[in-house]
Amino acid sequence: MKSHGFQYLPKDPHSVVDVEDATDFSSLAYARTHGFGISVFPHFTPEAAEAKSYMKTLSAASLKDYDAALPGCVDGSQHTAEKEYGIPEANSEWARVDGEVQHDSRYQSALQTWRFCATAAGHPAQSRLALITDLRKEYTSVMAGVQGGKQTLPQGKLAALAARNPAWQKFHQAELDAAVATFPCSQAADRTYVSIFLERLNRKG
């Protein structure tokens, strides 16, 4: 941004990442409170006051130029960081090992056990991911009814509207029930996945 003639004050990471309600599949307490994290409204730390103060010093024309320059600078810095930390290579390695785990007969057996367990718990699905995918589709429909129209509402206002909406309340409870009921099933499958993942990862070394 400096090369474009602007001062740039990095954002507090907490202002762009939801650190309060990040999905936690390993916690029964999380499942009881937030389900799978589908109907959770994110919480962010406000942007630093210094950054807001600087923005206020810019004229309308300068602010327009600032906004135009920012995306390119963000992309450039992200590319540099990913290259320095070896993110592409790490992602490629994870995808390779994950693919091996997914096709491992032991994990396939664990998934089959998960299906029996989830069905017995009243939530038949091919996997936890499939269950979550179906719930997300339902949630999209529910939220369309909560929000109404095409106007994008602030998260706080949207959360308040949802809390008073019977359809959202029903979905939220159904999500909690599904997450809690299938938690033991998922814990068993996850343990198998992690065990095989580490085995495959270490085998290469």
C-alpha positions as CSV (number, residue, x, y, z in Angstrom):
1,M,0.0,0.0,0.0
2,K,3.0,2.3,0.7
3,S,3.9,2.2,-3.0
4,H,0.4,3.5,-3.8
5,G,0.9,6.4,-1.4
6,F,-1.1,5.0,1.5
7,Q,-0.5,4.0,5.1
8,Y,-1.7,0.6,5.9
9,L,-2.4,-0.6,9.4
10,P,-2.7,-4.4,9.6
11,K,-5.9,-5.6,11.1
12,D,-6.0,-7.5,14.3
13,P,-6.4,-11.2,13.2
14,H,-9.3,-11.4,15.7
15,S,-11.1,-8.8,13.7
16,V,-11.3,-11.0,10.6
17,V,-11.5,-14.5,12.1
18,D,-14.4,-15.8,14.2
19,V,-12.5,-16.9,17.2
20,E,-15.5,-17.4,19.5
21,D,-17.5,-20.0,17.7
22,A,-15.1,-21.8,15.4
23,T,-16.5,-25.3,14.7
24,D,-15.2,-27.8,17.2
25,F,-16.1,-31.4,16.3
26,S,-14.1,-32.7,19.3
27,S,-16.2,-31.1,22.0
28,L,-19.5,-32.4,23.3
29,A,-20.1,-29.1,25.0
30,Y,-19.8,-27.3,21.7
31,A,-22.2,-29.7,20.1
32,R,-24.7,-29.1,22.9
33,T,-24.5,-25.3,22.5
34,H,-23.7,-24.8,18.8
35,G,-24.4,-28.1,17.0
36,F,-22.3,-28.3,13.9
37,G,-21.7,-24.6,13.8
38,I,-24.2,-24.1,11.0
39,S,-26.6,-21.8,12.8
40,V,-23.9,-19.9,14.7
41,F,-23.6,-16.2,14.0
42,P,-19.9,-15.2,13.9
43,H,-18.4,-12.9,16.4
44,F,-15.5,-10.6,15.4
45,T,-13.3,-8.2,17.3
46,P,-13.9,-4.6,16.0
47,E,-11.2,-3.2,13.7
48,A,-8.5,-1.1,15.5
49,A,-9.5,2.5,16.2
50,E,-6.2,3.7,14.7
51,A,-7.2,2.2,11.3
52,K,-10.6,3.8,11.4
53,S,-9.0,7.1,12.3
54,Y,-6.7,7.0,9.3
55,M,-9.5,6.2,7.0
56,K,-11.3,9.3,8.1
57,T,-8.4,11.4,7.1
58,L,-8.8,10.4,3.4
59,S,-10.8,12.4,1.0
60,A,-13.5,10.7,-1.0
61,A,-11.3,10.4,-4.0
62,S,-8.3,9.0,-2.0
63,L,-10.6,6.5,-0.3
64,K,-11.8,5.3,-3.7
65,D,-8.1,4.9,-4.8
66,Y,-7.4,3.1,-1.4
67,D,-10.2,0.7,-2.0
68,A,-9.1,0.0,-5.5
69,A,-5.5,-0.7,-4.5
70,L,-6.2,-2.9,-1.5
71,P,-7.3,-6.1,-3.2
72,G,-4.2,-6.3,-5.3
73,C,-2.0,-5.7,-2.3
74,V,-3.9,-8.3,-0.2
75,D,-3.5,-10.9,-3.0
76,G,0.2,-10.2,-3.3
77,S,0.9,-10.4,0.4
78,Q,-1.1,-13.6,0.7
79,H,0.8,-15.2,-2.2
80,T,4.1,-14.2,-0.6
81,A,3.1,-15.6,2.8
82,E,1.8,-18.9,1.3
83,K,5.0,-19.3,-0.7
84,E,7.2,-18.6,2.4
85,Y,5.3,-21.0,4.6
86,G,5.0,-23.7,1.9
87,I,1.2,-23.7,2.0
88,P,0.7,-25.1,-1.5
89,E,3.0,-28.0,-0.8
90,A,1.3,-28.6,2.6
91,N,-2.1,-28.6,1.0
92,S,-1.0,-30.9,-1.7
93,E,0.5,-33.3,0.9
94,W,-2.7,-33.2,3.0
95,A,-4.8,-33.9,-0.1
96,R,-2.6,-36.9,-1.0
97,V,-2.7,-38.4,2.5
98,D,-6.4,-37.7,2.9
99,G,-7.2,-39.4,-0.3
100,E,-5.3,-42.5,0.9
101,V,-7.2,-42.5,4.2
102,Q,-10.5,-42.1,2.5
103,H,-9.8,-45.3,0.4
104,D,-8.3,-47.3,3.3
105,S,-10.5,-50.3,4.1
106,R,-10.2,-49.6,7.8
107,Y,-11.7,-46.1,7.4
108,Q,-14.3,-47.4,5.0
109,S,-15.3,-49.8,7.8
110,A,-15.3,-47.0,10.3
111,L,-17.7,-45.0,8.1
112,Q,-20.0,-48.0,7.8
113,T,-20.0,-48.2,11.5
114,W,-20.8,-44.5,11.7
115,R,-23.8,-45.0,9.4
116,F,-25.2,-47.8,11.6
117,C,-24.6,-45.7,14.7
118,A,-26.1,-42.5,13.2
119,T,-29.1,-44.3,11.9
120,A,-29.7,-45.9,15.3
121,A,-29.5,-42.4,16.8
122,G,-32.2,-41.2,14.4
123,H,-30.0,-39.3,11.9
124,P,-29.4,-41.6,8.9
125,A,-26.7,-40.2,6.5
126,Q,-23.7,-41.5,4.5
127,S,-21.3,-39.5,6.7
128,R,-21.1,-36.5,9.1
129,L,-20.2,-34.4,6.1
130,A,-23.3,-35.6,4.2
131,L,-25.4,-34.9,7.3
132,I,-24.0,-31.4,7.6
133,T,-24.4,-30.7,3.9
134,D,-28.1,-31.6,4.1
135,L,-28.6,-29.4,7.1
136,R,-26.8,-26.5,5.4
137,K,-29.3,-26.7,2.5
138,E,-32.2,-26.6,4.9
139,Y,-30.5,-23.7,6.8
140,T,-30.2,-21.7,3.5
141,S,-33.9,-22.0,3.0
142,V,-34.7,-21.1,6.6
143,M,-32.4,-18.0,6.5
144,A,-34.0,-16.8,3.3
145,G,-37.3,-16.7,5.2
146,V,-35.7,-15.0,8.2
147,Q,-34.0,-12.3,6.2
148,G,-36.7,-11.7,3.5
149,G,-35.9,-9.8,0.3
150,K,-32.5,-9.2,-1.1
151,Q,-31.2,-6.7,1.4
152,T,-28.0,-7.8,3.3
153,L,-28.5,-7.2,7.0
154,P,-25.8,-6.7,9.7
155,Q,-25.0,-9.9,11.6
156,G,-26.3,-8.5,14.8
157,K,-29.7,-7.6,13.4
158,L,-29.9,-10.9,11.5
159,A,-29.1,-12.9,14.7
160,A,-31.8,-11.0,16.6
161,L,-34.4,-11.7,13.8
162,A,-33.4,-15.4,13.7
163,A,-33.7,-15.8,17.5
164,R,-37.4,-14.7,17.3
165,N,-38.2,-16.8,14.2
166,P,-40.0,-20.1,14.9
167,A,-38.5,-21.8,11.8
168,W,-35.0,-20.8,12.8
169,Q,-35.6,-21.9,16.4
170,K,-36.8,-25.3,15.1
171,F,-33.8,-25.7,12.8
172,H,-31.4,-24.7,15.5
173,Q,-32.8,-27.3,17.9
174,A,-32.7,-30.0,15.2
175,E,-29.1,-29.1,14.5
176,L,-28.2,-29.4,18.2
177,D,-30.0,-32.7,18.4
178,A,-28.2,-34.1,15.4
179,A,-24.8,-33.0,16.6
180,V,-25.2,-34.4,20.1
181,A,-26.9,-37.7,19.0
182,T,-24.1,-38.5,16.4
183,F,-21.2,-37.2,18.5
184,P,-20.2,-40.7,19.8
185,C,-20.5,-42.1,16.3
186,S,-18.2,-39.3,14.9
187,Q,-15.7,-39.6,17.7
188,A,-15.1,-43.2,16.9
189,A,-14.8,-42.5,13.1
190,D,-12.5,-39.5,13.8
191,R,-10.1,-41.6,15.9
192,T,-9.8,-44.1,13.1
193,Y,-9.2,-41.3,10.5
194,V,-6.5,-39.6,12.6
195,S,-4.7,-42.9,13.3
196,I,-4.6,-43.9,9.7
197,F,-3.7,-40.3,8.6
198,L,-0.6,-40.3,10.9
199,E,0.4,-43.8,9.8
200,R,0.3,-42.8,6.1
201,L,2.0,-39.5,6.7
202,N,4.8,-41.0,8.7
203,R,5.2,-43.8,6.2
204,K,6.4,-41.4,3.6
205,G,9.1,-40.0,6.0
